[in-house]
Amino acid sequence: MGVEQKLGNMGVVTTTLEQMVNWGRTRAMWPMLFGLACCAIEMMASQASDYDMSRFGMELMRPSPRQADLMIVAGRVTRKMAPVLRRLYDQMPEPKWVVSMGDCASCGGVFNNYAIVQGVDEIVPVDVYVAGCPPRPEALIHGIMTLHEKVKGEGIKTWA
């Protein structure tokens, strides 16, 4: 005998607080735009009507780190831009996540020289890597869905 038979038609749902909080986090992620190169065009296309990231609760890209909890680093990061990237990451409220979009952000791509950071994970912790040069909008959406699965498994942390 299951819960459905015991409760009848009362419309009661049981869950844990942790599952409910993580459900809310995945349905209301606010990405911050940090497009540095050609990958940014694909990131903008994923927000347009053909792919429509709005169906995942990402209505618009936030211009301010104080309003965002997801940083999508799209493109190559120069050594000169690295401190700015870190400062923006530090200004984001907790909990926060990072998606590295494209080969240049993930591993430096074809730019193997002193001026380009060979992977954004040298600067900020990365949760999901999206491969490609440039990655298609479908790949970014798949990366975000992978991040949603990761967030669903997280626990509730307290910050003091």
VMD Tcl script that draws the C-alpha trace (Angstrom):
set ca {
  {0.00 0.00 0.00}
  {1.57 3.26 -1.12}
  {1.20 6.87 -0.13}
  {-1.38 7.44 -2.86}
  {-3.83 4.99 -1.27}
  {-3.32 6.34 2.26}
  {-3.72 10.01 1.38}
  {-6.45 9.70 -1.22}
  {-6.95 12.82 -3.31}
  {-5.49 15.40 -0.89}
  {-2.66 16.53 -3.18}
  {0.11 16.19 -0.59}
  {3.72 15.94 -1.72}
  {6.53 14.77 0.52}
  {10.15 15.69 -0.06}
  {13.20 16.79 1.84}
  {14.25 20.38 2.37}
  {17.51 19.67 0.57}
  {15.73 18.40 -2.55}
  {13.39 21.39 -2.57}
  {16.21 23.93 -2.22}
  {18.25 22.27 -4.97}
  {15.16 22.14 -7.20}
  {14.78 25.89 -6.72}
  {18.47 26.49 -7.42}
  {18.34 24.62 -10.71}
  {15.15 26.36 -11.87}
  {16.42 29.88 -11.16}
  {20.10 30.05 -12.11}
  {21.08 33.53 -13.20}
  {24.07 33.44 -15.55}
  {26.57 36.27 -15.78}
  {27.81 37.04 -19.25}
  {31.56 36.85 -19.59}
  {32.08 36.45 -23.31}
  {35.63 37.08 -24.44}
  {35.82 35.73 -28.01}
  {33.90 33.82 -30.67}
  {32.30 31.49 -28.09}
  {30.32 34.47 -26.85}
  {28.35 34.49 -30.12}
  {27.27 30.91 -29.50}
  {26.42 31.80 -25.88}
  {24.18 34.62 -27.15}
  {22.60 32.28 -29.70}
  {21.67 29.84 -26.92}
  {19.66 32.65 -25.31}
  {17.84 33.47 -28.59}
  {14.53 32.06 -29.76}
  {15.89 28.96 -31.55}
  {17.39 27.44 -28.39}
  {15.70 29.51 -25.64}
  {17.52 28.99 -22.36}
  {14.55 30.78 -20.75}
  {12.82 27.42 -20.43}
  {15.43 26.55 -17.78}
  {14.77 29.68 -15.71}
  {17.59 31.70 -17.28}
  {15.59 34.64 -18.56}
  {18.49 36.96 -19.24}
  {22.21 37.21 -18.78}
  {23.08 39.36 -15.79}
  {25.61 42.16 -16.30}
  {26.48 42.37 -12.60}
  {28.21 39.66 -10.55}
  {26.09 40.57 -7.52}
  {22.96 39.40 -9.37}
  {24.39 36.17 -10.80}
  {25.16 32.73 -9.44}
  {26.47 31.11 -12.64}
  {29.52 32.36 -14.52}
  {29.86 31.18 -18.10}
  {33.42 31.88 -19.26}
  {33.25 31.85 -23.05}
  {36.50 32.35 -24.94}
  {40.19 32.83 -24.31}
  {41.29 34.48 -21.08}
  {44.43 36.60 -21.24}
  {46.82 37.02 -18.32}
  {45.77 40.67 -18.20}
  {42.08 39.70 -17.89}
  {42.66 36.99 -15.24}
  {42.55 39.31 -12.17}
  {39.31 40.87 -13.45}
  {37.77 37.41 -13.87}
  {38.77 36.46 -10.32}
  {37.40 39.71 -8.89}
  {34.05 39.16 -10.60}
  {33.95 35.58 -9.31}
  {34.67 36.76 -5.76}
  {31.83 39.31 -5.98}
  {29.25 36.66 -6.85}
  {27.03 35.51 -3.95}
  {27.21 31.96 -2.64}
  {26.38 29.37 -3.90}
  {28.04 29.98 -7.26}
  {29.04 27.83 -10.19}
  {31.33 28.18 -13.22}
  {30.96 26.76 -16.73}
  {34.04 26.82 -18.97}
  {32.76 27.16 -22.53}
  {34.98 26.28 -25.46}
  {38.48 24.95 -25.97}
  {40.13 28.32 -25.35}
  {38.56 28.70 -21.89}
  {39.08 25.04 -21.01}
  {42.69 24.52 -22.07}
  {43.94 27.54 -24.02}
  {42.87 26.12 -27.37}
  {45.30 26.81 -30.21}
  {46.80 29.73 -28.31}
  {49.75 28.09 -26.58}
  {51.70 31.21 -25.61}
  {52.59 33.30 -22.58}
  {49.68 35.74 -22.94}
  {46.78 33.26 -22.77}
  {45.76 31.39 -19.61}
  {45.94 27.66 -20.36}
  {42.61 26.85 -18.75}
  {40.33 29.05 -16.69}
  {40.58 26.52 -13.85}
  {43.90 28.19 -12.97}
  {41.87 31.21 -11.83}
  {38.46 29.98 -10.66}
  {37.10 26.52 -9.80}
  {35.22 25.08 -12.79}
  {32.17 22.87 -12.36}
  {31.43 21.91 -15.98}
  {33.53 22.01 -19.15}
  {31.82 22.46 -22.53}
  {34.07 21.29 -25.37}
  {34.19 22.59 -28.91}
  {35.67 25.37 -30.99}
  {33.28 27.12 -30.84}
  {30.77 24.89 -29.07}
  {27.26 24.90 -30.46}
  {24.38 26.27 -28.37}
  {23.18 22.70 -27.90}
  {26.49 21.86 -26.23}
  {26.13 24.79 -23.81}
  {22.60 23.72 -22.97}
  {23.85 20.17 -22.38}
  {26.56 21.57 -20.09}
  {23.97 23.52 -18.13}
  {21.79 20.43 -17.80}
  {24.87 18.55 -16.52}
  {25.39 21.33 -13.99}
  {21.74 20.98 -12.93}
  {22.33 17.29 -12.20}
  {25.39 18.20 -10.15}
  {23.47 20.84 -8.17}
  {20.65 18.39 -7.43}
  {23.16 16.21 -5.58}
  {24.63 19.00 -3.45}
  {23.86 19.45 0.19}
  {22.66 22.59 1.92}
  {25.65 24.56 3.20}
  {25.57 27.22 5.85}
  {27.72 30.30 5.56}
  {28.74 32.15 8.67}
}
mol new
graphics top color blue
foreach p $ca { graphics top sphere $p radius 0.5 }
foreach p [lrange $ca 0 end-1] q [lrange $ca 1 end] { graphics top cylinder $p $q radius 0.2 }
display resetview
